[in-house]
Amino acid sequence: MDLVSYLHDEINFLTEQMNEAEKDHNSSMRFLCDARIEEAKHILKKIDAGDITQLTKTE
């Protein structure tokens, strides 16, 4: 799976989790999901802008 597909899947999953947290009035889970969604969106934006072109593994 490529990074862009992974990020889209993560955003979809976290959005579902955030909606459940809102229904359950679980503000800490909602905050956590929202933060992760924003992080994934930020990475996607950087990929679209060409700022991120490859990933390398560091040891």
N, CA, C and O atoms as a Tinker XYZ file with bonds, in Angstrom:
   236  protein
     1  N      0.857000   -1.166000    0.000000    73     2
     2  CA     0.000000    0.000000    0.000000    64     1     3
     3  C      0.905000    1.232000    0.000000    63     2     4     5
     4  O      1.877000    1.303000    0.752000    81     3
     5  N      0.577000    2.182000   -0.840000    73     3     6
     6  CA     1.391000    3.389000   -0.876000    64     5     7
     7  C      0.974000    4.350000    0.234000    63     6     8     9
     8  O     -0.093000    4.203000    0.831000    81     7
     9  N      1.816000    5.315000    0.495000    73     7    10
    10  CA     1.610000    6.234000    1.612000    64     9    11
    11  C      0.320000    7.030000    1.468000    63    10    12    13
    12  O     -0.400000    7.211000    2.450000    81    11
    13  N      0.013000    7.508000    0.271000    73    11    14
    14  CA    -1.193000    8.314000    0.064000    64    13    15
    15  C     -2.443000    7.490000    0.366000    63    14    16    17
    16  O     -3.357000    7.979000    1.029000    81    15
    17  N     -2.492000    6.261000   -0.104000    73    15    18
    18  CA    -3.637000    5.386000    0.180000    64    17    19
    19  C     -3.750000    5.118000    1.677000    63    18    20    21
    20  O     -4.842000    5.137000    2.245000    81    19
    21  N     -2.610000    4.871000    2.299000    73    19    22
    22  CA    -2.599000    4.631000    3.742000    64    21    23
    23  C     -3.157000    5.834000    4.494000    63    22    24    25
    24  O     -3.975000    5.677000    5.401000    81    23
    25  N     -2.718000    7.036000    4.119000    73    23    26
    26  CA    -3.179000    8.242000    4.808000    64    25    27
    27  C     -4.674000    8.463000    4.611000    63    26    28    29
    28  O     -5.370000    8.864000    5.543000    81    27
    29  N     -5.169000    8.205000    3.406000    73    27    30
    30  CA    -6.613000    8.344000    3.173000    64    29    31
    31  C     -7.399000    7.339000    4.012000    63    30    32    33
    32  O     -8.431000    7.678000    4.591000    81    31
    33  N     -6.906000    6.102000    4.076000    73    31    34
    34  CA    -7.561000    5.085000    4.910000    64    33    35
    35  C     -7.527000    5.480000    6.387000    63    34    36    37
    36  O     -8.508000    5.301000    7.108000    81    35
    37  N     -6.396000    6.014000    6.825000    73    35    38
    38  CA    -6.268000    6.433000    8.218000    64    37    39
    39  C     -7.244000    7.571000    8.535000    63    38    40    41
    40  O     -7.879000    7.574000    9.590000    81    39
    41  N     -7.359000    8.525000    7.625000    73    39    42
    42  CA    -8.288000    9.644000    7.828000    64    41    43
    43  C     -9.722000    9.134000    7.918000    63    42    44    45
    44  O    -10.482000    9.569000    8.783000    81    43
    45  N    -10.093000    8.224000    7.037000    73    43    46
    46  CA   -11.448000    7.660000    7.072000    64    45    47
    47  C    -11.712000    6.920000    8.376000    63    46    48    49
    48  O    -12.763000    7.098000    8.991000    81    47
    49  N    -10.767000    6.093000    8.799000    73    47    50
    50  CA   -10.924000    5.337000   10.039000    64    49    51
    51  C    -11.021000    6.276000   11.239000    63    50    52    53
    52  O    -11.895000    6.121000   12.092000    81    51
    53  N    -10.117000    7.249000   11.294000    73    51    54
    54  CA   -10.109000    8.168000   12.432000    64    53    55
    55  C    -11.345000    9.049000   12.465000    63    54    56    57
    56  O    -11.804000    9.425000   13.543000    81    55
    57  N    -11.891000    9.384000   11.305000    73    55    58
    58  CA   -13.127000   10.155000   11.248000    64    57    59
    59  C    -14.272000    9.357000   11.850000    63    58    60    61
    60  O    -15.087000    9.897000   12.598000    81    59
    61  N    -14.335000    8.073000   11.526000    73    59    62
    62  CA   -15.354000    7.205000   12.113000    64    61    63
    63  C    -15.185000    7.130000   13.632000    63    62    64    65
    64  O    -16.160000    7.211000   14.379000    81    63
    65  N    -13.943000    6.977000   14.074000    73    63    66
    66  CA   -13.671000    6.905000   15.510000    64    65    67
    67  C    -14.032000    8.215000   16.207000    63    66    68    69
    68  O    -14.556000    8.208000   17.321000    81    67
    69  N    -13.751000    9.333000   15.548000    73    67    70
    70  CA   -14.069000   10.633000   16.131000    64    69    71
    71  C    -15.575000   10.815000   16.244000    63    70    72    73
    72  O    -16.064000   11.349000   17.238000    81    71
    73  N    -16.313000   10.372000   15.228000    73    71    74
    74  CA   -17.772000   10.457000   15.286000    64    73    75
    75  C    -18.327000    9.629000   16.435000    63    74    76    77
    76  O    -19.250000   10.064000   17.124000    81    75
    77  N    -17.776000    8.444000   16.645000    73    75    78
    78  CA   -18.197000    7.606000   17.772000    64    77    79
    79  C    -17.876000    8.293000   19.097000    63    78    80    81
    80  O    -18.680000    8.268000   20.028000    81    79
    81  N    -16.704000    8.902000   19.174000    73    79    82
    82  CA   -16.310000    9.594000   20.400000    64    81    83
    83  C    -17.250000   10.769000   20.685000    63    82    84    85
    84  O    -17.575000   11.042000   21.840000    81    83
    85  N    -17.682000   11.458000   19.633000    73    83    86
    86  CA   -18.629000   12.561000   19.819000    64    85    87
    87  C    -19.959000   12.044000   20.355000    63    86    88    89
    88  O    -20.557000   12.649000   21.244000    81    87
    89  N    -20.419000   10.915000   19.806000    73    87    90
    90  CA   -21.673000   10.319000   20.279000    64    89    91
    91  C    -21.566000    9.906000   21.745000    63    90    92    93
    92  O    -22.519000   10.045000   22.511000    81    91
    93  N    -20.386000    9.393000   22.126000    73    91    94
    94  CA   -20.160000    8.920000   23.493000    64    93    95
    95  C    -19.723000   10.040000   24.438000    63    94    96    97
    96  O    -19.460000    9.795000   25.616000    81    95
    97  N    -19.647000   11.252000   23.928000    73    95    98
    98  CA   -19.192000   12.411000   24.710000    64    97    99
    99  C    -17.811000   12.164000   25.315000    63    98   100   101
   100  O    -17.540000   12.525000   26.460000    81    99
   101  N    -16.951000   11.545000   24.518000    73    99   102
   102  CA   -15.583000   11.242000   24.946000    64   101   103
   103  C    -14.657000   12.291000   24.328000    63   102   104   105
   104  O    -14.116000   12.097000   23.240000    81   103
   105  N    -14.489000   13.393000   25.035000    73   103   106
   106  CA   -13.742000   14.518000   24.465000    64   105   107
   107  C    -12.261000   14.216000   24.269000    63   106   108   109
   108  O    -11.660000   14.718000   23.319000    81   107
   109  N    -11.650000   13.404000   25.147000    73   107   110
   110  CA   -10.231000   13.113000   24.961000    64   109   111
   111  C     -9.991000   12.268000   23.719000    63   110   112   113
   112  O     -9.017000   12.498000   23.003000    81   111
   113  N    -10.858000   11.292000   23.446000    73   111   114
   114  CA   -10.711000   10.476000   22.244000    64   113   115
   115  C    -10.970000   11.319000   21.001000    63   114   116   117
   116  O    -10.280000   11.169000   19.992000    81   115
   117  N    -11.961000   12.202000   21.070000    73   115   118
   118  CA   -12.260000   13.076000   19.942000    64   117   119
   119  C    -11.069000   13.981000   19.642000    63   118   120   121
   120  O    -10.709000   14.174000   18.481000    81   119
   121  N    -10.462000   14.533000   20.683000    73   119   122
   122  CA    -9.292000   15.385000   20.519000    64   121   123
   123  C     -8.138000   14.614000   19.891000    63   122   124   125
   124  O     -7.479000   15.110000   18.978000    81   123
   125  N     -7.893000   13.391000   20.384000    73   123   126
   126  CA    -6.814000   12.560000   19.853000    64   125   127
   127  C     -7.040000   12.246000   18.376000    63   126   128   129
   128  O     -6.121000   12.372000   17.567000    81   127
   129  N     -8.252000   11.841000   18.022000    73   127   130
   130  CA    -8.570000   11.530000   16.622000    64   129   131
   131  C     -8.409000   12.769000   15.744000    63   130   132   133
   132  O     -7.846000   12.695000   14.652000    81   131
   133  N     -8.905000   13.901000   16.225000    73   131   134
   134  CA    -8.812000   15.138000   15.458000    64   133   135
   135  C     -7.350000   15.510000   15.197000    63   134   136   137
   136  O     -6.999000   15.928000   14.094000    81   135
   137  N     -6.510000   15.356000   16.209000    73   135   138
   138  CA    -5.091000   15.674000   16.052000    64   137   139
   139  C     -4.436000   14.774000   15.013000    63   138   140   141
   140  O     -3.660000   15.245000   14.181000    81   139
   141  N     -4.746000   13.486000   15.057000    73   139   142
   142  CA    -4.166000   12.536000   14.090000    64   141   143
   143  C     -4.681000   12.807000   12.675000    63   142   144   145
   144  O     -3.928000   12.688000   11.709000    81   143
   145  N     -5.957000   13.170000   12.550000    73   143   146
   146  CA    -6.525000   13.501000   11.243000    64   145   147
   147  C     -5.799000   14.715000   10.668000    63   146   148   149
   148  O     -5.410000   14.713000    9.500000    81   147
   149  N     -5.618000   15.739000   11.477000    73   147   150
   150  CA    -4.938000   16.952000   11.010000    64   149   151
   151  C     -3.496000   16.661000   10.609000    63   150   152   153
   152  O     -2.994000   17.225000    9.637000    81   151
   153  N     -2.826000   15.778000   11.359000    73   151   154
   154  CA    -1.451000   15.392000   11.022000    64   153   155
   155  C     -1.411000   14.681000    9.667000    63   154   156   157
   156  O     -0.547000   14.972000    8.840000    81   155
   157  N     -2.334000   13.760000    9.441000    73   155   158
   158  CA    -2.381000   13.032000    8.176000    64   157   159
   159  C     -2.695000   13.982000    7.013000    63   158   160   161
   160  O     -2.113000   13.864000    5.935000    81   159
   161  N     -3.613000   14.917000    7.237000    73   159   162
   162  CA    -3.945000   15.897000    6.200000    64   161   163
   163  C     -2.740000   16.782000    5.887000    63   162   164   165
   164  O     -2.508000   17.135000    4.730000    81   163
   165  N     -1.988000   17.133000    6.900000    73   163   166
   166  CA    -0.794000   17.962000    6.711000    64   165   167
   167  C      0.238000   17.224000    5.847000    63   166   168   169
   168  O      0.840000   17.812000    4.948000    81   167
   169  N      0.431000   15.947000    6.129000    73   167   170
   170  CA     1.370000   15.145000    5.335000    64   169   171
   171  C      0.890000   15.044000    3.893000    63   170   172   173
   172  O      1.689000   15.177000    2.966000    81   171
   173  N     -0.417000   14.807000    3.692000    73   171   174
   174  CA    -0.959000   14.751000    2.326000    64   173   175
   175  C     -0.741000   16.071000    1.586000    63   174   176   177
   176  O     -0.408000   16.076000    0.401000    81   175
   177  N     -0.928000   17.173000    2.281000    73   175   178
   178  CA    -0.726000   18.492000    1.676000    64   177   179
   179  C      0.729000   18.662000    1.242000    63   178   180   181
   180  O      1.002000   19.191000    0.164000    81   179
   181  N      1.660000   18.214000    2.081000    73   179   182
   182  CA     3.088000   18.301000    1.753000    64   181   183
   183  C      3.436000   17.405000    0.558000    63   182   184   185
   184  O      4.274000   17.769000   -0.267000    81   183
   185  N      2.801000   16.248000    0.466000    73   183   186
   186  CA     3.018000   15.364000   -0.682000    64   185   187
   187  C      2.494000   16.030000   -1.947000    63   186   188   189
   188  O      3.178000   16.047000   -2.970000    81   187
   189  N      1.281000   16.578000   -1.882000    73   187   190
   190  CA     0.689000   17.252000   -3.039000    64   189   191
   191  C      1.530000   18.435000   -3.507000    63   190   192   193
   192  O      1.629000   18.699000   -4.705000    81   191
   193  N      2.132000   19.143000   -2.559000    73   191   194
   194  CA     2.950000   20.311000   -2.895000    64   193   195
   195  C      4.340000   19.913000   -3.407000    63   194   196   197
   196  O      5.090000   20.754000   -3.903000    81   195
   197  N      4.672000   18.632000   -3.282000    73   195   198
   198  CA     5.984000   18.169000   -3.733000    64   197   199
   199  C      7.075000   18.322000   -2.692000    63   198   200   201
   200  O      8.245000   18.072000   -2.981000    81   199
   201  N      6.711000   18.730000   -1.482000    73   199   202
   202  CA     7.699000   18.876000   -0.422000    64   201   203
   203  C      8.167000   17.521000    0.107000    63   202   204   205
   204  O      9.302000   17.392000    0.565000    81   203
   205  N      7.301000   16.516000    0.045000    73   203   206
   206  CA     7.666000   15.149000    0.413000    64   205   207
   207  C      7.588000   14.324000   -0.866000    63   206   208   209
   208  O      6.528000   14.181000   -1.475000    81   207
   209  N      8.741000   13.787000   -1.252000    73   207   210
   210  CA     8.791000   13.003000   -2.488000    64   209   211
   211  C      9.207000   11.559000   -2.260000    63   210   212   213
   212  O      8.979000   10.702000   -3.114000    81   211
   213  N      9.820000   11.284000   -1.108000    73   211   214
   214  CA    10.202000    9.930000   -0.801000    64   213   215
   215  C     10.390000    9.765000    0.701000    63   214   216   217
   216  O     10.584000   10.738000    1.430000    81   215
   217  N     10.329000    8.550000    1.135000    73   215   218
   218  CA    10.578000    8.232000    2.544000    64   217   219
   219  C     11.794000    7.341000    2.613000    63   218   220   221
   220  O     12.000000    6.477000    1.760000    81   219
   221  N     12.587000    7.557000    3.623000    73   219   222
   222  CA    13.748000    6.697000    3.824000    64   221   223
   223  C     13.709000    6.126000    5.227000    63   222   224   225
   224  O     13.233000    6.768000    6.162000    81   223
   225  N     14.200000    4.951000    5.355000    73   223   226
   226  CA    14.233000    4.275000    6.655000    64   225   227
   227  C     15.525000    4.659000    7.357000    63   226   228   229
   228  O     16.609000    4.573000    6.780000    81   227
   229  N     15.399000    5.080000    8.602000    73   227   230
   230  CA    16.593000    5.388000    9.386000    64   229   231
   231  C     16.735000    4.345000   10.483000    63   230   232   233
   232  O     15.752000    3.796000   10.980000    81   231
   233  N     17.957000    4.093000   10.838000    73   231   234
   234  CA    18.215000    3.079000   11.869000    64   233   235
   235  C     18.629000    3.713000   13.146000    63   234   236
   236  O     18.888000    3.015000   14.126000    81   235
